[in-house]
Amino acid sequence: MALDPGARCPCGSGETYGACCGRFHAGETAPTAEALMRSRYSAFAVGDRSYLLATWHPSTRPAVLELDDRTQWRRLDVVRIEAGGPFDDRGVVEFEARYADDDGRGVMRETSRFVREGGRWLYLDAD
């Protein structure tokens, strides 16, 4: 699903998609683990499989990523951030993502781990 750059960003930052996660989807490097996590959430919301795979660490990245088009991501709440700043090489972001699908509404809570390699933040894994 293509999103208008002037539309509100799915990550809930309050910025437009073009000024927020859209710039990362277009190739700009996310400066922090939180920015990468938010951009990955937005990539799920807009169905950007290639961005999700490109920002997934090669040691844990699946060969194929299938997204359920029936899942509508509704809201992202960041619960906790541990490190992951511009001078860190590791970071943790805990979040809650609200969604709706054919079975109703739900909340996915995850603690994601990120590493920075070659100046780029990558999603490593999650609990």
SVG drawing of the C-alpha trace seen along z (x, -y; Angstrom):
<svg xmlns="http://www.w3.org/2000/svg" viewBox="-14 -17 45 35">
<polyline fill="none" stroke="black" stroke-width="0.4" points="0.0,0.0 1.5,-3.3 1.1,-6.1 1.0,-9.8 4.1,-11.6 1.8,-14.2 -0.3,-11.7 0.2,-11.3 3.0,-8.7 1.7,-5.3 4.3,-5.3 2.4,-7.9 5.1,-10.5 2.7,-13.2 4.8,-14.0 4.0,-13.4 5.0,-10.1 7.4,-11.8 9.2,-13.7 9.2,-10.7 9.4,-7.0 8.9,-7.6 12.4,-9.0 13.9,-5.9 11.8,-3.7 13.3,-5.8 16.8,-5.0 17.9,-7.4 19.6,-5.7 17.7,-5.7 19.8,-7.5 18.6,-5.5 17.2,-2.1 13.9,-3.7 13.8,-5.4 14.5,-2.1 11.8,-0.3 9.2,-3.0 10.1,-2.8 9.8,1.0 6.4,0.7 5.4,-1.8 6.8,0.7 4.4,3.3 1.6,0.8 2.2,0.0 3.3,3.5 6.9,2.6 8.5,6.1 11.7,5.1 12.4,2.5 11.7,5.0 14.1,7.5 16.8,4.9 16.7,3.7 16.8,7.2 20.2,8.5 21.4,11.2 22.0,13.7 18.3,13.8 16.6,12.6 14.1,15.0 14.6,15.9 11.0,14.9 8.7,12.6 4.9,13.0 2.7,10.2 -1.0,10.7 -2.8,8.0 -5.8,8.4 -3.9,7.1 -4.4,3.3 -1.8,1.8 -3.6,-0.9 -1.3,-2.4 2.2,-2.2 3.2,-2.9 6.8,-2.9 7.0,-1.5 10.8,-1.5 14.1,-2.4 17.4,-1.1 20.5,-2.6 20.2,-2.6 21.3,-6.2 23.5,-7.7 26.7,-6.7 25.6,-3.2 26.1,0.1 23.2,1.9 19.7,1.0 16.5,2.3 13.0,0.9 9.9,2.3 6.6,1.4 3.0,2.2 1.4,2.4 -2.4,2.4 -4.0,4.0 -7.2,5.2 -7.8,8.3 -10.5,10.8 -10.6,12.0 -11.1,8.6 -8.6,6.3 -5.4,7.2 -2.2,5.9 1.2,7.2 3.8,6.5 7.5,7.0 10.9,6.2 13.1,5.8 16.9,5.9 18.9,3.9 22.6,3.7 24.4,1.1 26.9,2.3 28.6,0.2 26.7,-2.8 23.3,-1.2 20.9,0.0 19.5,3.4 16.7,5.4 18.3,8.5 15.5,10.3 12.8,10.0 11.2,11.5"/>
</svg>
